[in-house]
Amino acid sequence: MIFKRYLLLVFLTITAVFVLKAQTVPNQLAKNKPLHQFNFTLYNTSNILPSNSVLQIIQSSQGYIYISSYAGLIRFDGNRFVTFNKKNTAEFKSNITGSIKEDHFGTLWITTQGSGLLSYNEGKFKSHGTNQGIENIFRAIYIDSANKIWSASPEKGWFIYDGQQFEFLKWQKPLQDIEVRTIEEGAEGAIYFGTLGHGIFVFKDGKLNQIPPDDYNNALWVYTIFRCKNNQLWFGTSQGLFLFDGKQFKQLDSPNIATVNSITQDSTGKIWLGASSGLFQIDPETMNVEHMDKDLGLPNSFINSLIIDHEGSLWLTNYKGGIIQLKDGMFNNYQQSIGLRGKVVNSIIEVESGHFLIGFDNGAIDQIENGRIKPFHTKHDLRNSRIRHILKDSKKNLWISSYNGLLKIEPNGNEYFFHQKNGFPSSKIRLTYEDSEKNLWIGTRNHGLLKMDHQGTIKIFDNSSGFNSLLVMSINEYKGKIYVGTNDGGLYVFKNDTVIQVLDKTNGLPSNIIFNTYMDDENMLWIAMNGGLALVKNDTIRLLTLKDGLEDDSPYDVLEDNWGNLWLPSASGIMKINKNEILTHFHNNKQNHINCILYTQKDGMLHEECNANALSLKASDSSLLFPTIEGVVQVNPGKKIQNTKVPNVIIENLFINNEPVDLHQPIIIPPGKNRLTFEFTALSLIEPQRNQFKYQLVGYDDHFVDARGTRTVSFTNLAPGSYTFKVIASNNQDVWNHKGDSLYFTIKPHFFQTYTFYGLLSVFLLGLVFLIYILRVRQYKYRQQVLEALVKRRTHQVMLKNKTLEEQKQEIQSQAEKLAEQKEVLEKLNSDKDKMFSIVAHDLRSPMGNFKAMLENLSNKPELYDDNRRQKVLQALNEMAKNTYELLENLLNWSKTQMGVINFEPDVIEILPILKDVLKLAEPLAQKKNIAIKIKIPSTLTVYADANMVRTIFRNLIMNAIKFTDMLGNIEITSTITENSVQFSVMDNGVGLTPQIQEKLFTNKYLQTSLGTHNEKGSGLGLLLCKEFVSINRGNIWVESVFGKGTTFHFTLPDKPESD
């Protein structure tokens, strides 16, 4: 068994060597590039890192980044962090993890506090040593060439573990109290231990010895040991760095190197140190040291651990600061943190090859030469002057434009300062430009455009010369013409000092704000402006905007590189577009979007917002420099950072109905599980957001499906059967892993989806068909009989229907006759209503007119009325008001009965109190005519009726009797109790009624004005209302009268509720 394992180990080692030779690790850390120019990505808890308290970092052979921390073991694939701890993993008894190593079989080994020694392979954790009392392990682990694990525990001491048994080392003193921080194997096979407080130990030939501390200057706290490619051991200690060649120690003399926590080596041989004072790079041949810390742009200076990953990037863990990925990029960044004296850059000029001057908004000027920064001083104090532009003319004079004036510096050092105080037209100078005739064109902030000839004569261009703008943005000369871009007037074209053309909004430009212009070798004019990029070709203007694929429609400048690409700085970053693609886009009438690449902080720019008020520069080495609001960005368009590393592709998870599945066991999915979700990744970490994926579900998809950057896909309601899910991926530079990863699984069918079920179903269907045939024959015979009976029955039904139709015809004719009668009645009722309102209106008009006339006389001529006469007028007004009120109340009650909204609240009521109330109103009228009213009704007499309606009936009948009874007449009110009701009679000895009137009395036919014995007016509405109210109370009303002798009105009311 041991021999087989040894053979396997040898095979894996040889295979790994050939793989490494076949595929060289890319170098993302350029050999001669300053550290501060590398791009970094910070991961901490403010974005997606689970914990900032990280300790050690490694990369597994699969390509995952693993980080130990106080929150557990963290895994990172470039896109997602996954944490393993006691919340989700039973083997974790606490969350504190220390050191991590991977053995020759791909198993990870992790030291912990409280969980013993953990191993992790194929998604499974296993705890080792806890049964032997090893629960806490120091932050040190090493796996030797024999795949044995070396570590140390405070409970049991230092040990060797072969996966089965622990072997504990012995020394002259107990080792439990000596904390080991690092372990490494020397070239001679000896194992070296670095301790905290006890120096360095070595295990060789089965013996453990301590190396005398005097050999390494008593640097007793040793944090890391690293064997470099020449087999030299490097020791990181609390007192700096020591080198050991197997015989003696040598300390590296560097003042900045403090406590060294981690050491590694890149593919070029450079040594990298992670220390408490920052990051160090050492050339082992020259021993030159380069340092980078927080002051030079590193997010955190205290580095715990570092590694070089499979793609050549450098990864750092910071003490309580997260992790950093350091890599090369397209861009070099110059900013305040590395020596620039200003922040907002307004001007860049190349005075000599590789020698640049940078002008800042705060008045400072710096020079960059071969990547080194130093200040540029002038005799005139330009502090707070806002340097806007710098020009070197053909005579090597420097012209520095500022908002305090224009400074000229001659090659001999003489300086001349032009400003308004010494007669210059303007002090706010935006930029200068030297034309082909050696004239100096000067653009100002508030005085437009100036031109200075050889003799110093200045010509001003203003409204009188056709130049209508005060603020100049750019000046260029193309083919003898001067192109001036302005902030408010568009683009002016001069020839022989005359404006010959203006391009602005009136002739096709989207804006009058022109940042800069560029004319290429094909005489095509490109205009960078607010609103897009314009191309002027053969006097035709074509516009490129967001709709065409531009990432920002306000490019500040246009630079063309040597490969036919246009570079456009903007507020969103720097855009790159192939010029031929733009021309094809215009030629095809903008049918497709252009491919516009936007470079931002993700691509290495420390700050992506460029300065709209500054011009970019193409240097003599073809690199491009762009001013930003926080320094200068330089890019070499010809430089390509190659990433040839084929990414490892892994299917990480399968979820069935949101439940995870063990991918290391055969996957057989029971029926009814209708949703499958796959999660996969590609372990390329340089620009993981640009990794691309394709997947195919063999058995479902005919070809690979482009998933772009998506790392998950779901399938629902798959048919039963066997499937293979395949996924392939590429890195950020389109290098594909065409083998990818695959996962085989089977979906079991329901019973009704099996062949057995289909066979049984076939037999059943055949029997069912035969049975249906028999039943259909029987049914046919039976139906024949039924049809014969049905014909007879239908014939009889037709006859009956004919008879019914005849009867319905007669019924319809009868209903038509009834409708005609009802129509006639309704028309009559409507006519009666009109008649009634006419009478009421007439009866209201006369008293109201009298009422109005009396009041006008009384108010206009009061002197004509003494007290006696005034009293009579008031009495007459009172009479008219009462009569009018009575008429209106009757009209209101009658209208309510016609609309069906009158309240009907019957109850057992006493009659005598109601009569007394009515007589209080009637007695004054009766007394006028000396009419006697007698009531012959028992005091306890009750009826079941609505009290208000009964009151209205008595009031109308009594008032009617008073109206039509002469002076000294009599009115008598009596009652008679019958079987189920009470009959009331109101009798008078008045004028009586004719038989013709009696017939119409209780109908609408009698609605007419009639006069009483003293000319009291009546409309007949009161009697009509009495009939309505009596009828509502389940009674009857009628009249007996003899013309000239008197009249008696009778009506009945129930004495109890109907239910009784």
HELIX and SHEET records of a PDB file:
HELIX    1   1 ILE A    2  ALA A   22  1                                  21    
HELIX    2   2 LEU A   35  GLN A   37  5                                   3    
HELIX    3   3 THR A  130  GLN A  132  5                                   3    
HELIX    4   4 PRO A  213  TYR A  216  5                                   4    
HELIX    5   5 LYS A  294  LEU A  296  5                                   3    
HELIX    6   6 GLN A  336  ILE A  338  5                                   3    
HELIX    7   7 GLN A  420  ASN A  422  5                                   3    
HELIX    8   8 ASN A  463  SER A  465  5                                   3    
HELIX    9   9 LYS A  505  ASN A  507  5                                   3    
HELIX   10  10 LEU A  546  ASP A  548  5                                   3    
HELIX   11  11 LYS A  579  HIS A  587  1                                   9    
HELIX   12  12 GLN A  601  ASP A  603  5                                   3    
HELIX   13  13 PRO A  688  ARG A  690  5                                   3    
HELIX   14  14 PHE A  751  GLN A  753  5                                   3    
HELIX   15  15 TYR A  755  ASN A  860  1                                 106    
HELIX   16  16 PRO A  862  LEU A  864  5                                   3    
HELIX   17  17 ASP A  867  MET A  899  1                                  33    
HELIX   18  18 ILE A  911  LYS A  928  1                                  18    
HELIX   19  19 ALA A  947  LYS A  963  1                                  17    
HELIX   20  20 PRO A  995  LYS A 1000  1                                   6    
HELIX   21  21 ASN A 1004  TYR A 1006  5                                   3    
HELIX   22  22 LEU A 1021  ILE A 1032  1                                  12    
SHEET    1   A 4 ASN A  39  TYR A  43  0                                        
SHEET    2   A 4 GLY A 322  LYS A 327 -1                                        
SHEET    3   A 4 LEU A 314  ASN A 318 -1                                        
SHEET    4   A 4 ILE A 303  ILE A 308 -1                                        
SHEET    1   B 4 VAL A  54  GLN A  59  0                                        
SHEET    2   B 4 ILE A  65  SER A  69 -1                                        
SHEET    3   B 4 GLY A  72  PHE A  76 -1                                        
SHEET    4   B 4 PHE A  81  PHE A  84 -1                                        
SHEET    1   C 4 THR A  97  GLU A 102  0                                        
SHEET    2   C 4 LEU A 108  THR A 112 -1                                        
SHEET    3   C 4 LEU A 117  ASN A 121 -1                                        
SHEET    4   C 4 LYS A 124  HIS A 128 -1                                        
SHEET    1   D 4 ILE A 141  ILE A 143  0                                        
SHEET    2   D 4 ILE A 149  SER A 153 -1                                        
SHEET    3   D 4 GLY A 157  TYR A 161 -1                                        
SHEET    4   D 4 PHE A 166  PHE A 168 -1                                        
SHEET    1   E 4 VAL A 180  GLU A 185  0                                        
SHEET    2   E 4 ILE A 191  THR A 195 -1                                        
SHEET    3   E 4 ILE A 200  LYS A 204 -1                                        
SHEET    4   E 4 LYS A 207  GLN A 210 -1                                        
SHEET    1   F 4 VAL A 222  ARG A 227  0                                        
SHEET    2   F 4 LEU A 233  THR A 237 -1                                        
SHEET    3   F 4 GLY A 240  PHE A 244 -1                                        
SHEET    4   F 4 PHE A 249  GLN A 251 -1                                        
SHEET    1   G 4 VAL A 260  GLN A 265  0                                        
SHEET    2   G 4 ILE A 271  ALA A 275 -1                                        
SHEET    3   G 4 GLY A 278  ILE A 282 -1                                        
SHEET    4   G 4 VAL A 289  MET A 292 -1                                        
SHEET    1   H 4 PHE A 331  TYR A 334  0                                        
SHEET    2   H 4 GLY A 631  VAL A 635 -1                                        
SHEET    3   H 4 LEU A 624  THR A 628 -1                                        
SHEET    4   H 4 LEU A 617  LYS A 618 -1                                        
SHEET    1   I 4 VAL A 345  GLU A 352  0                                        
SHEET    2   I 4 HIS A 355  PHE A 360 -1                                        
SHEET    3   I 4 ILE A 365  GLU A 369 -1                                        
SHEET    4   I 4 ARG A 372  PRO A 375 -1                                        
SHEET    1   J 4 ILE A 387  LYS A 392  0                                        
SHEET    2   J 4 LEU A 398  SER A 402 -1                                        
SHEET    3   J 4 GLY A 405  ILE A 409 -1                                        
SHEET    4   J 4 GLU A 415  PHE A 418 -1                                        
SHEET    1   K 4 ILE A 429  GLU A 434  0                                        
SHEET    2   K 4 LEU A 440  THR A 444 -1                                        
SHEET    3   K 4 LEU A 449  MET A 452 -1                                        
SHEET    4   K 4 ILE A 458  PHE A 461 -1                                        
SHEET    1   L 4 VAL A 472  TYR A 478  0                                        
SHEET    2   L 4 LYS A 481  THR A 486 -1                                        
SHEET    3   L 4 LEU A 491  LYS A 495 -1                                        
SHEET    4   L 4 THR A 498  LEU A 503 -1                                        
SHEET    1   M 4 ILE A 514  MET A 519  0                                        
SHEET    2   M 4 LEU A 525  MET A 529 -1                                        
SHEET    3   M 4 GLY A 532  LYS A 537 -1                                        
SHEET    4   M 4 THR A 540  LEU A 544 -1                                        
SHEET    1   N 4 LEU A 559  GLU A 560  0                                        
SHEET    2   N 4 ASN A 565  SER A 570 -1                                        
SHEET    3   N 4 GLY A 573  ASN A 578 -1                                        
SHEET    4   N 4 ILE A 597  TYR A 599 -1                                        
SHEET    1   O 4 GLU A 659  PRO A 660  0                                        
SHEET    2   O 4 VAL A 649  ILE A 656 -1                                        
SHEET    3   O 4 ARG A 675  ALA A 682 -1                                        
SHEET    4   O 4 THR A 712  THR A 716 -1                                        
SHEET    1   P 5 ILE A 668  ILE A 669  0                                        
SHEET    2   P 5 TRP A 736  ILE A 747  1                                        
SHEET    3   P 5 GLY A 721  SER A 730 -1                                        
SHEET    4   P 5 GLN A 692  VAL A 698 -1                                        
SHEET    5   P 5 VAL A 705  ARG A 708 -1                                        
SHEET    1   Q 2 ASP A 907  GLU A 910  0                                        
SHEET    2   Q 2 THR A 942  ALA A 945 -1                                        
SHEET    1   R 5 ALA A 932  LYS A 936  0                                        
SHEET    2   R 5 ASN A 970  ILE A 977  1                                        
SHEET    3   R 5 SER A 981  ASP A 988 -1                                        
SHEET    4   R 5 GLY A1046  PRO A1054 -1                                        
SHEET    5   R 5 ILE A1037  VAL A1042 -1                                        
SHEET    1   S 2 SER A1010  LEU A1011  0                                        
SHEET    2   S 2 LYS A1017  GLY A1018 -1                                        
END                                                                             
